[in-house]
């Protein structure tokens, strides 16, 4: 699987959008699949500032999602222990 830099993806999308080169012509010239370039254009259109983050900083939404997933992973065992304790004390009224 080939990997492309953020700058390369942005430049290809600009060629298609700004200079009017067709996606079919660009993909044939660059030896890409049509779906790849369509996805790049959709990604760029959705959020040009954060498109194609690559190995650098992630989009703010993804960063927040990763932080929240880690927090959930840490909190689930504590919740499970509290649920077990509540069941124990509910079944043993002494």
Biopython code that builds the backbone (N, CA, C, O; Angstrom):
import numpy as np
from Bio.PDB.StructureBuilder import StructureBuilder

atoms = [
    (1, "UNK", "N", (0.853, -1.173, 0.000)),
    (1, "UNK", "CA", (0.000, 0.000, 0.000)),
    (1, "UNK", "C", (0.898, 1.235, 0.000)),
    (1, "UNK", "O", (1.821, 1.361, 0.804)),
    (2, "UNK", "N", (0.601, 2.122, -0.909)),
    (2, "UNK", "CA", (1.389, 3.353, -1.001)),
    (2, "UNK", "C", (0.855, 4.389, -0.026)),
    (2, "UNK", "O", (-0.338, 4.433, 0.273)),
    (3, "UNK", "N", (1.761, 5.216, 0.457)),
    (3, "UNK", "CA", (1.391, 6.314, 1.356)),
    (3, "UNK", "C", (1.785, 7.626, 0.699)),
    (3, "UNK", "O", (2.812, 7.727, 0.029)),
    (4, "UNK", "N", (0.940, 8.625, 0.910)),
    (4, "UNK", "CA", (1.178, 9.927, 0.308)),
    (4, "UNK", "C", (1.214, 10.986, 1.404)),
    (4, "UNK", "O", (0.489, 10.899, 2.395)),
    (5, "UNK", "N", (2.049, 11.962, 1.212)),
    (5, "UNK", "CA", (2.166, 13.032, 2.197)),
    (5, "UNK", "C", (0.933, 13.933, 2.140)),
    (5, "UNK", "O", (0.176, 13.935, 1.169)),
    (6, "UNK", "N", (0.767, 14.684, 3.202)),
    (6, "UNK", "CA", (-0.340, 15.633, 3.274)),
    (6, "UNK", "C", (-0.250, 16.650, 2.144)),
    (6, "UNK", "O", (-1.252, 16.984, 1.511)),
    (7, "UNK", "N", (0.967, 17.140, 1.898)),
    (7, "UNK", "CA", (1.169, 18.149, 0.861)),
    (7, "UNK", "C", (0.798, 17.603, -0.519)),
    (7, "UNK", "O", (0.196, 18.306, -1.331)),
    (8, "UNK", "N", (1.159, 16.353, -0.775)),
    (8, "UNK", "CA", (0.839, 15.744, -2.065)),
    (8, "UNK", "C", (-0.673, 15.667, -2.246)),
    (8, "UNK", "O", (-1.198, 16.040, -3.295)),
    (9, "UNK", "N", (-1.371, 15.180, -1.218)),
    (9, "UNK", "CA", (-2.826, 15.059, -1.302)),
    (9, "UNK", "C", (-3.478, 16.421, -1.525)),
    (9, "UNK", "O", (-4.376, 16.562, -2.356)),
    (10, "UNK", "N", (-3.018, 17.417, -0.779)),
    (10, "UNK", "CA", (-3.594, 18.753, -0.932)),
    (10, "UNK", "C", (-3.338, 19.307, -2.326)),
    (10, "UNK", "O", (-4.221, 19.927, -2.919)),
    (11, "UNK", "N", (-2.154, 19.090, -2.847)),
    (11, "UNK", "CA", (-1.828, 19.593, -4.186)),
    (11, "UNK", "C", (-2.683, 18.910, -5.252)),
    (11, "UNK", "O", (-3.154, 19.564, -6.183)),
    (12, "UNK", "N", (-2.884, 17.609, -5.123)),
    (12, "UNK", "CA", (-3.714, 16.885, -6.094)),
    (12, "UNK", "C", (-5.154, 17.390, -6.023)),
    (12, "UNK", "O", (-5.792, 17.593, -7.055)),
    (13, "UNK", "N", (-5.663, 17.590, -4.819)),
    (13, "UNK", "CA", (-7.038, 18.090, -4.675)),
    (13, "UNK", "C", (-7.148, 19.489, -5.270)),
    (13, "UNK", "O", (-8.141, 19.804, -5.925)),
    (14, "UNK", "N", (-6.140, 20.331, -5.050)),
    (14, "UNK", "CA", (-6.162, 21.684, -5.637)),
    (14, "UNK", "C", (-6.142, 21.632, -7.160)),
    (14, "UNK", "O", (-6.814, 22.427, -7.818)),
    (15, "UNK", "N", (-5.383, 20.710, -7.718)),
    (15, "UNK", "CA", (-5.366, 20.571, -9.178)),
    (15, "UNK", "C", (-6.766, 20.261, -9.701)),
    (15, "UNK", "O", (-7.209, 20.821, -10.704)),
    (16, "UNK", "N", (-7.441, 19.368, -9.010)),
    (16, "UNK", "CA", (-8.785, 18.963, -9.449)),
    (16, "UNK", "C", (-9.774, 20.107, -9.246)),
    (16, "UNK", "O", (-10.561, 20.406, -10.143)),
    (17, "UNK", "N", (-9.744, 20.744, -8.089)),
    (17, "UNK", "CA", (-10.742, 21.766, -7.767)),
    (17, "UNK", "C", (-10.446, 23.118, -8.426)),
    (17, "UNK", "O", (-11.341, 23.738, -9.000)),
    (18, "UNK", "N", (-9.206, 23.566, -8.343)),
    (18, "UNK", "CA", (-8.888, 24.919, -8.808)),
    (18, "UNK", "C", (-8.590, 24.984, -10.299)),
    (18, "UNK", "O", (-9.007, 25.922, -10.979)),
    (19, "UNK", "N", (-7.878, 24.003, -10.800)),
    (19, "UNK", "CA", (-7.472, 24.057, -12.202)),
    (19, "UNK", "C", (-8.397, 23.279, -13.123)),
    (19, "UNK", "O", (-8.198, 23.256, -14.338)),
    (20, "UNK", "N", (-9.405, 22.645, -12.545)),
    (20, "UNK", "CA", (-10.420, 21.991, -13.357)),
    (20, "UNK", "C", (-9.984, 20.705, -14.030)),
    (20, "UNK", "O", (-10.634, 20.262, -14.977)),
    (21, "UNK", "N", (-8.927, 20.105, -13.580)),
    (21, "UNK", "CA", (-8.505, 18.819, -14.141)),
    (21, "UNK", "C", (-9.486, 17.760, -13.656)),
    (21, "UNK", "O", (-9.833, 17.722, -12.476)),
    (22, "UNK", "N", (-9.929, 16.907, -14.561)),
    (22, "UNK", "CA", (-10.905, 15.896, -14.182)),
    (22, "UNK", "C", (-10.251, 14.855, -13.279)),
    (22, "UNK", "O", (-9.049, 14.597, -13.348)),
    (23, "UNK", "N", (-11.087, 14.274, -12.438)),
    (23, "UNK", "CA", (-10.586, 13.242, -11.531)),
    (23, "UNK", "C", (-10.058, 12.062, -12.321)),
    (23, "UNK", "O", (-9.030, 11.487, -11.967)),
    (24, "UNK", "N", (-10.755, 11.695, -13.394)),
    (24, "UNK", "CA", (-10.313, 10.570, -14.217)),
    (24, "UNK", "C", (-8.930, 10.829, -14.811)),
    (24, "UNK", "O", (-8.073, 9.945, -14.805)),
    (25, "UNK", "N", (-8.715, 12.031, -15.319)),
    (25, "UNK", "CA", (-7.422, 12.363, -15.916)),
    (25, "UNK", "C", (-6.323, 12.390, -14.851)),
    (25, "UNK", "O", (-5.220, 11.895, -15.084)),
    (26, "UNK", "N", (-6.619, 12.963, -13.691)),
    (26, "UNK", "CA", (-5.629, 13.042, -12.611)),
    (26, "UNK", "C", (-5.261, 11.654, -12.101)),
    (26, "UNK", "O", (-4.085, 11.364, -11.878)),
    (27, "UNK", "N", (-6.259, 10.799, -11.918)),
    (27, "UNK", "CA", (-5.966, 9.459, -11.413)),
    (27, "UNK", "C", (-5.180, 8.643, -12.421)),
    (27, "UNK", "O", (-4.308, 7.861, -12.041)),
    (28, "UNK", "N", (-5.477, 8.815, -13.699)),
    (28, "UNK", "CA", (-4.733, 8.085, -14.723)),
    (28, "UNK", "C", (-3.282, 8.570, -14.760)),
    (28, "UNK", "O", (-2.361, 7.758, -14.845)),
    (29, "UNK", "N", (-3.079, 9.861, -14.697)),
    (29, "UNK", "CA", (-1.736, 10.426, -14.761)),
    (29, "UNK", "C", (-0.913, 10.071, -13.513)),
    (29, "UNK", "O", (0.288, 9.822, -13.612)),
    (30, "UNK", "N", (-1.559, 10.049, -12.344)),
    (30, "UNK", "CA", (-0.861, 9.793, -11.086)),
    (30, "UNK", "C", (-0.895, 8.320, -10.668)),
    (30, "UNK", "O", (-0.347, 7.958, -9.627)),
    (31, "UNK", "N", (-1.532, 7.481, -11.469)),
    (31, "UNK", "CA", (-1.655, 6.052, -11.179)),
    (31, "UNK", "C", (-2.332, 5.821, -9.829)),
    (31, "UNK", "O", (-1.834, 5.085, -8.977)),
    (32, "UNK", "N", (-3.484, 6.476, -9.664)),
    (32, "UNK", "CA", (-4.308, 6.319, -8.470)),
    (32, "UNK", "C", (-5.642, 5.709, -8.871)),
    (32, "UNK", "O", (-6.019, 5.740, -10.043)),
    (33, "UNK", "N", (-6.344, 5.161, -7.910)),
    (33, "UNK", "CA", (-7.693, 4.673, -8.162)),
    (33, "UNK", "C", (-8.656, 5.846, -8.014)),
    (33, "UNK", "O", (-8.441, 6.729, -7.184)),
    (34, "UNK", "N", (-9.710, 5.854, -8.812)),
    (34, "UNK", "CA", (-10.688, 6.950, -8.771)),
    (34, "UNK", "C", (-11.249, 7.164, -7.368)),
    (34, "UNK", "O", (-11.402, 8.300, -6.921)),
    (35, "UNK", "N", (-11.558, 6.056, -6.671)),
    (35, "UNK", "CA", (-12.149, 6.172, -5.336)),
    (35, "UNK", "C", (-11.221, 6.890, -4.359)),
    (35, "UNK", "O", (-11.688, 7.611, -3.478)),
    (36, "UNK", "N", (-9.925, 6.700, -4.509)),
    (36, "UNK", "CA", (-8.964, 7.339, -3.620)),
    (36, "UNK", "C", (-9.062, 8.855, -3.760)),
    (36, "UNK", "O", (-9.161, 9.574, -2.766)),
    (37, "UNK", "N", (-9.036, 9.321, -4.976)),
    (37, "UNK", "CA", (-9.089, 10.767, -5.203)),
    (37, "UNK", "C", (-10.446, 11.351, -4.822)),
    (37, "UNK", "O", (-10.518, 12.466, -4.305)),
    (38, "UNK", "N", (-11.516, 10.608, -5.073)),
    (38, "UNK", "CA", (-12.845, 11.077, -4.639)),
    (38, "UNK", "C", (-12.868, 11.238, -3.120)),
    (38, "UNK", "O", (-13.411, 12.217, -2.608)),
    (39, "UNK", "N", (-12.281, 10.280, -2.399)),
    (39, "UNK", "CA", (-12.234, 10.359, -0.940)),
    (39, "UNK", "C", (-11.404, 11.556, -0.493)),
    (39, "UNK", "O", (-11.793, 12.259, 0.440)),
    (40, "UNK", "N", (-10.272, 11.798, -1.139)),
    (40, "UNK", "CA", (-9.429, 12.942, -0.796)),
    (40, "UNK", "C", (-10.198, 14.251, -0.975)),
    (40, "UNK", "O", (-10.117, 15.145, -0.133)),
    (41, "UNK", "N", (-10.945, 14.358, -2.077)),
    (41, "UNK", "CA", (-11.713, 15.584, -2.347)),
    (41, "UNK", "C", (-12.795, 15.765, -1.282)),
    (41, "UNK", "O", (-12.987, 16.874, -0.783)),
    (42, "UNK", "N", (-13.511, 14.680, -0.925)),
    (42, "UNK", "CA", (-14.546, 14.775, 0.116)),
    (42, "UNK", "C", (-13.941, 15.166, 1.455)),
    (42, "UNK", "O", (-14.496, 15.998, 2.174)),
    (43, "UNK", "N", (-12.811, 14.570, 1.788)),
    (43, "UNK", "CA", (-12.139, 14.884, 3.054)),
    (43, "UNK", "C", (-11.722, 16.345, 3.088)),
    (43, "UNK", "O", (-11.908, 17.027, 4.095)),
    (44, "UNK", "N", (-11.164, 16.819, 1.994)),
    (44, "UNK", "CA", (-10.721, 18.214, 1.918)),
    (44, "UNK", "C", (-11.906, 19.172, 1.988)),
    (44, "UNK", "O", (-11.832, 20.205, 2.652)),
    (45, "UNK", "N", (-12.992, 18.835, 1.308)),
    (45, "UNK", "CA", (-14.182, 19.691, 1.325)),
    (45, "UNK", "C", (-14.802, 19.766, 2.716)),
    (45, "UNK", "O", (-15.332, 20.809, 3.100)),
    (46, "UNK", "N", (-14.741, 18.681, 3.469)),
    (46, "UNK", "CA", (-15.357, 18.644, 4.794)),
    (46, "UNK", "C", (-14.643, 19.574, 5.769)),
    (46, "UNK", "O", (-15.296, 20.261, 6.554)),
    (47, "UNK", "N", (-13.309, 19.604, 5.730)),
    (47, "UNK", "CA", (-12.550, 20.437, 6.670)),
    (47, "UNK", "C", (-11.147, 20.666, 6.119)),
    (47, "UNK", "O", (-10.226, 19.922, 6.454)),
    (48, "UNK", "N", (-10.971, 21.685, 5.279)),
    (48, "UNK", "CA", (-9.672, 21.900, 4.632)),
    (48, "UNK", "C", (-8.524, 22.116, 5.612)),
    (48, "UNK", "O", (-7.399, 21.699, 5.337)),
    (49, "UNK", "N", (-8.780, 22.747, 6.730)),
    (49, "UNK", "CA", (-7.700, 23.043, 7.676)),
    (49, "UNK", "C", (-7.158, 21.795, 8.352)),
    (49, "UNK", "O", (-5.975, 21.736, 8.685)),
    (50, "UNK", "N", (-8.013, 20.789, 8.559)),
    (50, "UNK", "CA", (-7.593, 19.588, 9.266)),
    (50, "UNK", "C", (-7.590, 18.345, 8.382)),
    (50, "UNK", "O", (-7.491, 17.229, 8.892)),
    (51, "UNK", "N", (-7.694, 18.517, 7.078)),
    (51, "UNK", "CA", (-7.699, 17.369, 6.182)),
    (51, "UNK", "C", (-6.314, 16.734, 6.130)),
    (51, "UNK", "O", (-5.300, 17.429, 6.180)),
    (52, "UNK", "N", (-6.282, 15.431, 6.031)),
    (52, "UNK", "CA", (-5.045, 14.662, 5.869)),
    (52, "UNK", "C", (-4.053, 14.925, 7.001)),
    (52, "UNK", "O", (-2.961, 15.430, 6.739)),
    (53, "UNK", "N", (-4.392, 14.603, 8.239)),
    (53, "UNK", "CA", (-3.488, 14.904, 9.338)),
    (53, "UNK", "C", (-2.187, 14.107, 9.311)),
    (53, "UNK", "O", (-1.170, 14.571, 9.825)),
    (54, "UNK", "N", (-2.207, 12.909, 8.714)),
    (54, "UNK", "CA", (-0.980, 12.123, 8.643)),
    (54, "UNK", "C", (-0.437, 11.792, 10.016)),
    (54, "UNK", "O", (-1.207, 11.649, 10.965)),
    (55, "UNK", "N", (0.883, 11.667, 10.142)),
    (55, "UNK", "CA", (1.449, 11.293, 11.426)),
    (55, "UNK", "C", (1.512, 12.442, 12.419)),
    (55, "UNK", "O", (1.844, 12.236, 13.586)),
    (56, "UNK", "N", (1.202, 13.629, 11.974)),
    (56, "UNK", "CA", (1.250, 14.802, 12.833)),
    (56, "UNK", "C", (0.023, 14.902, 13.708)),
    (56, "UNK", "O", (-0.582, 13.882, 14.039)),
    (57, "UNK", "N", (-0.357, 16.101, 14.087)),
    (57, "UNK", "CA", (-1.501, 16.276, 14.988)),
    (57, "UNK", "C", (-2.803, 15.802, 14.352)),
    (57, "UNK", "O", (-3.035, 15.989, 13.158)),
    (58, "UNK", "N", (-3.647, 15.183, 15.177)),
    (58, "UNK", "CA", (-4.934, 14.691, 14.705)),
    (58, "UNK", "C", (-5.953, 15.816, 14.687)),
    (58, "UNK", "O", (-5.745, 16.884, 15.263)),
    (59, "UNK", "N", (-7.061, 15.546, 14.006)),
    (59, "UNK", "CA", (-8.162, 16.492, 14.016)),
    (59, "UNK", "C", (-8.652, 16.624, 15.453)),
    (59, "UNK", "O", (-8.590, 15.649, 16.202)),
    (60, "UNK", "N", (-9.131, 17.780, 15.861)),
    (60, "UNK", "CA", (-9.564, 17.969, 17.244)),
    (60, "UNK", "C", (-10.609, 16.956, 17.696)),
    (60, "UNK", "O", (-10.586, 16.515, 18.845)),
    (61, "UNK", "N", (-11.523, 16.582, 16.803)),
    (61, "UNK", "CA", (-12.561, 15.613, 17.164)),
    (61, "UNK", "C", (-11.951, 14.259, 17.466)),
    (61, "UNK", "O", (-12.369, 13.587, 18.409)),
    (62, "UNK", "N", (-10.964, 13.847, 16.676)),
    (62, "UNK", "CA", (-10.330, 12.553, 16.904)),
    (62, "UNK", "C", (-9.520, 12.558, 18.191)),
    (62, "UNK", "O", (-9.503, 11.567, 18.921)),
    (63, "UNK", "N", (-8.857, 13.655, 18.468)),
    (63, "UNK", "CA", (-8.088, 13.759, 19.706)),
    (63, "UNK", "C", (-9.013, 13.637, 20.911)),
    (63, "UNK", "O", (-8.718, 12.904, 21.855)),
    (64, "UNK", "N", (-10.116, 14.347, 20.877)),
    (64, "UNK", "CA", (-11.077, 14.286, 21.976)),
    (64, "UNK", "C", (-11.649, 12.880, 22.119)),
    (64, "UNK", "O", (-11.807, 12.383, 23.234)),
    (65, "UNK", "N", (-11.958, 12.239, 20.997)),
    (65, "UNK", "CA", (-12.501, 10.886, 21.030)),
    (65, "UNK", "C", (-11.503, 9.918, 21.664)),
    (65, "UNK", "O", (-11.898, 9.073, 22.467)),
    (66, "UNK", "N", (-10.224, 10.026, 21.320)),
    (66, "UNK", "CA", (-9.221, 9.142, 21.902)),
    (66, "UNK", "C", (-9.081, 9.361, 23.400)),
    (66, "UNK", "O", (-8.948, 8.400, 24.157)),
    (67, "UNK", "N", (-9.108, 10.611, 23.833)),
    (67, "UNK", "CA", (-9.016, 10.919, 25.266)),
    (67, "UNK", "C", (-10.220, 10.331, 26.003)),
    (67, "UNK", "O", (-10.066, 9.733, 27.068)),
    (68, "UNK", "N", (-11.412, 10.499, 25.440)),
    (68, "UNK", "CA", (-12.618, 9.980, 26.088)),
    (68, "UNK", "C", (-12.627, 8.457, 26.123)),
    (68, "UNK", "O", (-13.061, 7.875, 27.117)),
    (69, "UNK", "N", (-12.163, 7.801, 25.075)),
    (69, "UNK", "CA", (-12.098, 6.339, 25.076)),
    (69, "UNK", "C", (-11.146, 5.834, 26.155)),
    (69, "UNK", "O", (-11.438, 4.848, 26.831)),
    (70, "UNK", "N", (-10.021, 6.500, 26.314)),
    (70, "UNK", "CA", (-9.084, 6.103, 27.364)),
    (70, "UNK", "C", (-9.699, 6.286, 28.752)),
    (70, "UNK", "O", (-9.519, 5.447, 29.635)),
    (71, "UNK", "N", (-10.417, 7.373, 28.932)),
    (71, "UNK", "CA", (-11.067, 7.629, 30.214)),
    (71, "UNK", "C", (-12.129, 6.575, 30.508)),
    (71, "UNK", "O", (-12.248, 6.107, 31.640)),
    (72, "UNK", "N", (-12.895, 6.205, 29.496)),
    (72, "UNK", "CA", (-13.916, 5.168, 29.662)),
    (72, "UNK", "C", (-13.257, 3.846, 30.036)),
    (72, "UNK", "O", (-13.732, 3.135, 30.921)),
    (73, "UNK", "N", (-12.167, 3.524, 29.359)),
    (73, "UNK", "CA", (-11.459, 2.276, 29.625)),
    (73, "UNK", "C", (-10.974, 2.221, 31.072)),
    (73, "UNK", "O", (-10.981, 1.157, 31.691)),
    (74, "UNK", "N", (-10.555, 3.361, 31.609)),
    (74, "UNK", "CA", (-10.075, 3.409, 32.992)),
    (74, "UNK", "C", (-11.228, 3.376, 34.000)),
    (74, "UNK", "O", (-11.069, 2.825, 35.090)),
    (75, "UNK", "N", (-12.376, 3.949, 33.662)),
    (75, "UNK", "CA", (-13.488, 4.056, 34.594)),
    (75, "UNK", "C", (-14.382, 2.813, 34.659)),
    (75, "UNK", "O", (-15.058, 2.600, 35.666)),
    (76, "UNK", "N", (-14.397, 1.999, 33.614)),
    (76, "UNK", "CA", (-15.269, 0.824, 33.598)),
    (76, "UNK", "C", (-14.990, -0.139, 34.757)),
    (76, "UNK", "O", (-15.941, -0.595, 35.391)),
    (77, "UNK", "N", (-13.732, -0.468, 35.062)),
    (77, "UNK", "CA", (-13.505, -1.373, 36.206)),
    (77, "UNK", "C", (-14.021, -0.804, 37.530)),
    (77, "UNK", "O", (-14.564, -1.548, 38.347)),
    (78, "UNK", "N", (-13.863, 0.489, 37.752)),
    (78, "UNK", "CA", (-14.366, 1.105, 38.982)),
    (78, "UNK", "C", (-15.885, 1.014, 39.035)),
    (78, "UNK", "O", (-16.451, 0.733, 40.092)),
    (79, "UNK", "N", (-16.539, 1.244, 37.928)),
    (79, "UNK", "CA", (-18.001, 1.143, 37.867)),
    (79, "UNK", "C", (-18.447, -0.275, 38.165)),
    (79, "UNK", "O", (-19.410, -0.489, 38.902)),
    (80, "UNK", "N", (-17.737, -1.257, 37.585)),
    (80, "UNK", "CA", (-18.110, -2.652, 37.794)),
    (80, "UNK", "C", (-17.975, -3.051, 39.263)),
    (80, "UNK", "O", (-18.820, -3.769, 39.799)),
    (81, "UNK", "N", (-16.910, -2.582, 39.907)),
    (81, "UNK", "CA", (-16.723, -2.882, 41.331)),
    (81, "UNK", "C", (-17.842, -2.263, 42.157)),
    (81, "UNK", "O", (-18.366, -2.909, 43.064)),
    (82, "UNK", "N", (-18.214, -1.035, 41.861)),
    (82, "UNK", "CA", (-19.297, -0.379, 42.596)),
    (82, "UNK", "C", (-20.635, -1.087, 42.378)),
    (82, "UNK", "O", (-21.438, -1.193, 43.305)),
    (83, "UNK", "N", (-20.876, -1.569, 41.166)),
    (83, "UNK", "CA", (-22.110, -2.315, 40.896)),
    (83, "UNK", "C", (-22.147, -3.613, 41.692)),
    (83, "UNK", "O", (-23.184, -3.973, 42.249)),
    (84, "UNK", "N", (-21.011, -4.319, 41.747)),
    (84, "UNK", "CA", (-20.950, -5.568, 42.510)),
    (84, "UNK", "C", (-21.156, -5.298, 43.999)),
    (84, "UNK", "O", (-21.849, -6.055, 44.678)),
    (85, "UNK", "N", (-20.557, -4.224, 44.504)),
    (85, "UNK", "CA", (-20.723, -3.882, 45.912)),
    (85, "UNK", "C", (-22.178, -3.528, 46.208)),
    (85, "UNK", "O", (-22.714, -3.936, 47.239)),
    (86, "UNK", "N", (-22.817, -2.782, 45.327)),
    (86, "UNK", "CA", (-24.221, -2.410, 45.530)),
    (86, "UNK", "C", (-25.104, -3.656, 45.537)),
    (86, "UNK", "O", (-26.027, -3.748, 46.345)),
    (87, "UNK", "N", (-24.837, -4.607, 44.658)),
    (87, "UNK", "CA", (-25.623, -5.849, 44.622)),
    (87, "UNK", "C", (-25.403, -6.654, 45.897)),
    (87, "UNK", "O", (-26.345, -7.224, 46.447)),
    (88, "UNK", "N", (-24.166, -6.700, 46.362)),
    (88, "UNK", "CA", (-23.849, -7.450, 47.578)),
    (88, "UNK", "C", (-24.590, -6.864, 48.771)),
    (88, "UNK", "O", (-25.229, -7.596, 49.527)),
    (89, "UNK", "N", (-24.507, -5.552, 48.942)),
    (89, "UNK", "CA", (-25.159, -4.925, 50.087)),
    (89, "UNK", "C", (-26.688, -4.955, 49.966)),
    (89, "UNK", "O", (-27.387, -4.957, 50.980)),
    (90, "UNK", "N", (-27.201, -4.976, 48.755)),
    (90, "UNK", "CA", (-28.649, -5.061, 48.565)),
    (90, "UNK", "C", (-29.163, -6.466, 48.915)),
    (90, "UNK", "O", (-30.276, -6.620, 49.419)),
    (91, "UNK", "N", (-28.348, -7.477, 48.643)),
    (91, "UNK", "CA", (-28.778, -8.849, 48.926)),
    (91, "UNK", "C", (-28.515, -9.248, 50.377)),
    (91, "UNK", "O", (-29.135, -10.190, 50.872)),
    (92, "UNK", "N", (-27.616, -8.559, 51.066)),
    (92, "UNK", "CA", (-27.298, -8.843, 52.470)),
    (92, "UNK", "C", (-27.654, -7.619, 53.325)),
    (92, "UNK", "O", (-26.811, -6.746, 53.530)),
    (93, "UNK", "N", (-28.883, -7.548, 53.821)),
    (93, "UNK", "CA", (-29.288, -6.342, 54.537)),
    (93, "UNK", "C", (-28.636, -6.187, 55.904)),
    (93, "UNK", "O", (-28.821, -5.134, 56.514)),
    (94, "UNK", "N", (-27.906, -7.128, 56.421)),
    (94, "UNK", "CA", (-27.307, -7.055, 57.761)),
    (94, "UNK", "C", (-26.288, -5.998, 57.838)),
    (94, "UNK", "O", (-25.684, -5.798, 58.892)),
]
sb = StructureBuilder()
sb.init_structure("model")
sb.init_model(0)
sb.init_chain("A")
sb.init_seg("    ")
for serial, (resi, resn, name, xyz) in enumerate(atoms, 1):
    if name == "N":
        sb.init_residue(resn, " ", resi, " ")
    sb.init_atom(name, np.array(xyz, "f"), 0.0, 1.0, " ", f" {name:<3s}", serial, name[0])
structure = sb.get_structure()
